[in-house]
Amino acid sequence: MRGGFRIGHIFGINIHIDWSWIFIFLLVTWNLAAGVFPGWHPSWGAALNWTIAVVAALLFFASVLAHELSHSLVAKAQGLPVRRITLFLFGGVSNIEREPASPGTEFWMAVVGPVTSIALGVIFFLLGGVSAGAMSDALTAPVEVMARLGPLPTLLLWLGPINILVGLFNLVPGFPLDGGRILRSAIWAATGDLHRATHWAARVGQLIACFFIITGIAMVFGTRVPLFGADLISGLWLVFIGWFLNNAAISSYQQLLIRDLLEDVPVARLMRGNVPTVTPDLPVNNLVYSLMMRSDERAFPVMEGEQMVGLVSLEDVRKLPREAWGTTTVSEIMTRAEQLAVASPREDANTALDKLTRRDLRQMPVIENGHLVGLLRRRDIVKWLQLQSGFTVSGNA
């Protein structure tokens, strides 16, 4: 997931918000302020409805963050690097850089998330009950009881069930949901084969995704489905969730295949050696017309004698106004060497691909003993994967 912004870090883990999160935050807030709370409290004014709705939405996504943070902390305790947590349209995702080493590690990493959500739900529900006081007629006259509640118990009694539902939904055995990862850990433990376990867990995830899509379409056309109803918006939302889950299952399995194919493959096998270089004082005009337009290279190491001082790319040129090409030198637009991600020729290609993906780079210099020996391009990795695997690997060339 690209885009968005960083809001801070917790326990050394960067917390990011994807732009899609803003949409779902506004949707949750609007649903509460315009539908749920006015129905529960007809006497509340618009200002109070919107205030409590905003607070509820923020606390809900704080709960989602706690869910993801629990995954990340267990992963870190098991020695797995965690780069960041991102909140997005469908909740959140922990960016754990490696697969777990054992089925047991996978199980505990997966199960702690739903347990956290359900525990938070129970705590919120109990606190809501305490703050609401005696509710002896809650079962016989629930509407009247809700109307008498103040803002705090209303907030807590909404957060309780919604967190429990999040926990239960994540236990659905559709990979890569937490329930799917629990299923994968069980298959892995039974077969001793992570590849086979991921394959079958992903297949189950796709079947569940198809069920969601078919059920959602049926709801759109007015069919009343037990537990889901026949609401048009809910039907469309279920279709959307099914589509996302299907894509996530396919992507997760493909990522494992990529790791397998790149395992023990050195960068030296995939890099381009003897790459053309440029000098810092070369005018950008000459770079474009003499080099970029006459080759398929998108980036050039910038050399000062035997020392690499930077890398200049097509993206750097695009940031410069066309009229300034003739008066600007490469040194003024290049990315300096100390800011570059680099690889070594003996480095595992999978590790190098992680570096490229993490920083959204198209290429990376390969350095040995302080000297430039080649350039690793993402498109060369993609081409090699396509030749090795026989399936299409997505990626920016």
C-alpha positions in Angstrom: 0.0 0.0 0.0 1.5 3.3 -1.1 0.6 6.8 -0.2 -0.7 8.2 3.1 1.3 9.6 5.9 3.1 8.7 9.1 1.5 9.7 12.4 4.1 8.5 14.8 5.6 5.3 16.2 4.9 3.0 19.1 7.5 0.5 20.5 9.8 1.3 17.6 7.1 0.6 15.0 6.1 3.3 12.6 2.4 4.0 12.4 1.0 5.1 9.0 -2.4 6.1 7.7 -3.3 5.3 4.1 -5.4 7.8 2.2 -8.2 5.2 2.0 -8.5 5.3 5.8 -9.9 8.8 5.6 -12.8 7.6 3.5 -13.7 4.8 5.9 -13.3 7.2 8.9 -15.7 9.7 7.4 -18.1 6.9 6.5 -18.1 5.5 10.0 -18.5 8.9 11.5 -21.4 9.8 9.1 -23.2 6.5 9.8 -23.1 7.1 13.5 -23.9 10.8 13.5 -26.7 10.6 10.9 -28.2 7.1 11.6 -27.2 5.2 14.7 -27.1 7.9 17.4 -30.2 9.8 16.3 -32.1 6.5 16.3 -30.9 5.7 19.8 -31.2 9.3 21.2 -33.9 11.4 19.4 -33.4 14.2 21.9 -29.7 14.7 21.1 -28.9 17.6 18.9 -26.7 17.4 15.8 -23.7 18.9 17.5 -23.7 16.2 20.2 -24.4 13.4 17.7 -21.4 14.5 15.5 -19.1 15.0 18.5 -19.7 11.5 19.9 -19.6 10.0 16.4 -16.1 11.5 15.8 -14.9 10.3 19.2 -16.4 6.8 18.6 -14.7 6.5 15.2 -11.3 7.6 16.6 -11.6 5.1 19.5 -12.7 2.3 17.1 -9.6 2.8 14.9 -7.4 3.0 18.1 -8.9 -0.4 18.8 -7.9 -1.6 15.3 -4.4 -0.2 16.0 -4.3 -2.2 19.2 -5.3 -5.3 17.3 -2.4 -4.8 14.8 0.0 -3.8 17.5 -0.6 -7.1 19.3 0.4 -9.0 16.1 3.5 -6.9 15.7 4.7 -7.2 19.4 4.4 -11.0 19.2 6.3 -11.0 15.9 9.1 -8.8 17.4 9.3 -11.1 20.5 9.9 -13.9 18.1 12.7 -12.1 16.3 10.7 -11.0 13.2 11.4 -7.4 12.0 8.3 -5.2 11.9 8.6 -2.2 9.7 5.3 -0.5 10.2 1.6 -0.7 10.8 -0.8 0.9 8.3 -4.4 1.8 8.9 -6.4 1.6 5.6 -9.8 1.1 4.1 -10.4 -2.4 5.6 -8.8 -1.8 9.0 -5.1 -2.3 9.4 -2.1 -4.4 8.4 1.2 -5.1 10.2 4.2 -5.1 7.8 6.1 -8.1 9.1 9.2 -8.6 6.9 9.7 -12.3 7.2 7.5 -15.4 7.4 7.4 -17.0 10.9 9.9 -19.8 11.5 7.4 -22.4 12.9 3.7 -23.2 12.9 3.6 -22.3 16.6 4.9 -18.8 16.0 2.4 -18.4 13.2 -0.4 -19.5 15.5 0.4 -17.1 18.3 1.0 -14.2 16.0 -2.4 -14.8 14.3 -4.6 -15.6 17.3 -3.4 -12.7 19.5 -5.2 -10.1 17.2 -8.7 -11.5 17.5 -8.2 -12.2 21.2 -7.2 -8.5 21.7 -10.3 -7.2 19.8 -12.6 -9.5 21.7 -11.0 -8.6 25.1 -11.3 -4.9 24.3 -15.0 -5.5 23.3 -15.8 -7.2 26.6 -14.0 -4.5 28.6 -15.9 -1.7 26.8 -19.2 -3.5 27.2 -18.6 -4.0 30.9 -17.5 -0.4 31.4 -20.6 0.7 29.5 -22.9 -1.4 31.7 -21.3 0.1 34.9 -21.5 3.7 33.6 -25.1 3.1 32.6 -26.1 2.0 36.1 -29.1 -0.3 36.7 -30.8 -1.5 33.5 -33.4 -4.0 34.8 -35.7 -3.3 31.9 -33.0 -3.5 29.2 -34.5 -6.7 27.7 -38.2 -5.7 27.8 -37.8 -2.1 26.6 -34.3 -1.7 25.0 -35.3 1.4 22.9 -36.4 3.3 26.0 -33.3 2.2 27.9 -31.0 3.4 25.2 -32.7 6.7 25.0 -32.0 7.3 28.7 -28.2 6.7 28.3 -25.7 9.5 28.4 -22.9 10.0 25.9 -20.3 7.9 27.8 -22.3 4.7 28.2 -23.6 5.1 24.6 -20.0 5.3 23.4 -18.8 2.3 25.4 -21.8 0.2 24.6 -21.2 0.8 20.8 -17.5 0.1 21.1 -18.0 -3.2 22.9 -20.1 -5.1 20.3 -18.2 -3.6 17.3 -14.8 -4.8 18.7 -16.2 -8.3 19.4 -17.5 -8.4 15.8 -14.1 -7.4 14.5 -12.5 -10.1 16.5 -15.0 -12.8 15.4 -14.7 -11.7 11.7 -11.0 -12.0 11.8 -11.4 -15.6 12.9 -13.0 -16.5 9.6 -10.6 -19.0 8.1 -10.0 -17.0 5.0 -6.3 -16.4 4.4 -4.8 -13.8 4.9 -7.3 -13.0 7.7 -6.1 -14.1 11.2 -8.4 -17.1 11.0 -6.7 -18.1 7.7 -3.3 -17.8 9.3 -4.5 -20.0 12.1 -5.6 -22.5 9.5 -2.3 -22.2 7.8 -0.4 -22.9 11.0 -2.5 -26.1 11.5 -1.9 -27.4 8.0 1.8 -26.4 8.3 2.1 -28.3 11.6 0.3 -31.4 10.0 2.4 -31.4 6.8 5.6 -29.7 7.7 5.4 -27.8 4.5 4.8 -24.0 4.6 4.4 -23.8 0.8 1.6 -26.4 0.8 0.0 -24.9 3.9 -0.1 -21.4 2.3 -1.5 -22.9 -1.0 -4.4 -24.5 0.8 -5.1 -21.7 3.2 -5.1 -19.3 0.2 -7.6 -21.6 -1.6 -9.9 -21.6 1.4 -9.6 -17.8 1.5 -10.6 -17.6 -2.2 -13.6 -19.8 -1.5 -14.8 -17.6 1.3 -14.2 -14.6 -0.8 -16.5 -16.1 -3.5 -19.1 -16.8 -0.9 -19.0 -13.1 0.2 -19.3 -11.9 -3.4 -22.2 -14.2 -4.3 -24.0 -13.4 -1.0 -23.5 -9.7 -1.6 -24.8 -9.9 -5.2 -27.9 -11.8 -3.9 -28.5 -9.0 -1.3 -28.2 -6.3 -4.0 -31.0 -8.0 -5.9 -33.2 -8.2 -2.9 -32.6 -11.7 -1.6 -32.8 -11.8 2.2 -29.8 -13.7 3.6 -29.8 -15.0 7.2 -27.6 -12.8 9.4 -27.0 -10.4 6.6 -30.5 -9.2 5.5 -31.2 -7.8 2.1 -29.8 -4.3 2.3 -28.4 -2.8 -0.9 -25.5 -1.0 0.7 -24.5 -4.0 2.9 -24.6 -6.2 -0.2 -22.3 -3.9 -2.1 -20.0 -3.7 0.9 -19.9 -7.5 1.2 -19.0 -7.8 -2.5 -16.2 -5.3 -2.0 -14.9 -7.2 1.0 -15.0 -10.5 -1.0 -13.1 -8.9 -3.9 -10.5 -7.6 -1.5 -10.1 -10.9 0.3 -9.7 -12.8 -3.0 -7.0 -10.4 -4.2 -5.2 -10.5 -0.8 -5.2 -14.4 -0.8 -3.7 -14.5 -4.3 -1.2 -11.8 -3.5 -0.1 -13.5 -0.3 0.5 -16.8 -2.0 2.4 -15.1 -4.8 4.6 -13.4 -2.3 5.6 -16.7 -0.8 6.4 -18.1 -4.3 8.6 -15.1 -5.0 10.5 -15.6 -1.7 11.0 -19.3 -2.6 12.2 -18.4 -6.1 14.7 -15.8 -4.9 16.0 -17.8 -2.0 19.7 -18.3 -2.2 19.9 -16.3 -5.4 22.8 -13.8 -5.2 22.3 -10.2 -6.4 25.3 -10.7 -8.7 23.3 -13.2 -10.8 20.5 -10.6 -11.5 22.4 -7.3 -11.5 23.5 -5.4 -14.6 27.3 -5.1 -14.7 29.3 -2.5 -16.6 26.5 0.0 -16.4 26.9 3.4 -18.1 27.8 6.2 -15.7 27.8 10.0 -15.8 29.8 12.8 -14.3 28.4 15.3 -11.8 29.0 18.3 -14.1 27.0 16.8 -17.1 24.1 19.1 -18.1 20.7 17.5 -17.7 20.0 18.3 -21.4 22.9 16.0 -22.4 21.8 13.4 -20.0 18.3 13.2 -21.5 19.2 13.4 -25.2 22.5 11.6 -25.3 21.8 8.8 -22.8 18.2 8.4 -21.7 16.7 8.8 -25.1 19.3 6.4 -26.7 18.9 3.5 -24.2 16.4 1.7 -22.0 18.3 2.8 -18.8 16.2 4.9 -16.4 19.0 5.6 -13.9 22.7 6.3 -14.1 25.3 6.2 -11.3 27.1 9.5 -10.9 30.9 9.0 -10.7 33.7 11.3 -9.6 36.7 9.4 -10.6 36.4 5.9 -9.0 33.9 7.2 -6.3 30.2 7.0 -6.8 28.7 10.2 -5.5 25.1 9.7 -6.4 22.4 8.3 -8.7 20.4 10.3 -11.2 17.1 8.9 -12.6 14.3 9.7 -14.9 12.2 10.6 -11.9 14.8 13.2 -10.9 14.6 14.7 -14.4 10.8 14.9 -14.3 10.9 17.1 -11.3 13.0 19.7 -13.2 11.2 22.2 -15.5 12.0 21.6 -19.1 13.4 25.1 -19.6 16.0 24.5 -16.9 17.6 21.4 -18.5 20.3 23.3 -20.3 21.4 25.3 -17.2 21.2 22.5 -14.6 23.9 19.8 -14.0 23.4 16.3 -12.8 24.9 17.0 -9.4 22.0 19.5 -8.7 19.2 16.9 -9.2 20.8 13.6 -8.3 20.2 11.6 -5.1 23.4 11.7 -3.1 25.2 8.4 -2.3 24.7 8.6 1.4 20.9 8.7 0.8 20.8 5.7 -1.5 19.8 2.1 -0.6 22.5 -0.2 -1.8 23.1 -4.0 -2.2 26.1 -6.2 -2.2 26.8 -8.7 -5.0 26.6 -11.7 -2.5 23.4 -10.4 -0.9 20.3 -12.6 -1.1 18.1 -11.3 -4.0 15.0 -11.5 -1.8 16.6 -9.1 0.8 17.5 -6.7 -2.1 13.9 -6.9 -3.4 12.6 -6.0 0.0 14.8 -2.9 0.0 13.5 -1.9 -3.4 9.9 -2.5 -2.4 10.2 -0.8 1.0 11.4 2.5 -0.5 9.4 2.2 -3.7 12.6 2.2 -5.8 13.1 1.0 -9.4 16.8 0.3 -9.1 19.7 0.2 -6.6 23.5 0.4 -6.9 25.5 -2.8 -6.1 28.6 -1.9 -4.1 31.6 -4.2 -3.2 34.5 -2.9 -1.1 33.3 0.6 -1.6 33.3 0.3 -5.4 30.4 0.3 -7.8 30.1 -3.2 -9.5 26.6 -3.0 -11.0 23.0 -1.9 -10.9 20.1 -4.0 -9.6 16.9 -3.1 -11.4 13.4 -4.2 -10.2 12.4 -5.0 -13.8 15.3 -7.5 -14.1 14.1 -9.3 -11.0 10.6 -9.4 -12.3 11.8 -10.7 -15.7 13.8 -13.4 -13.9 10.8 -14.4 -11.8 8.6 -14.7 -14.9 11.2 -16.9 -16.6 11.6 -19.1 -13.5 7.9 -19.4 -12.5 5.8 -19.3 -15.6 3.3 -16.9 -14.0 2.9 -13.2 -14.2 4.6 -11.2 -11.5 3.2 -7.7 -10.9 5.6 -4.9 -10.3 6.7 -1.5 -11.7 9.4 -1.8 -14.3 
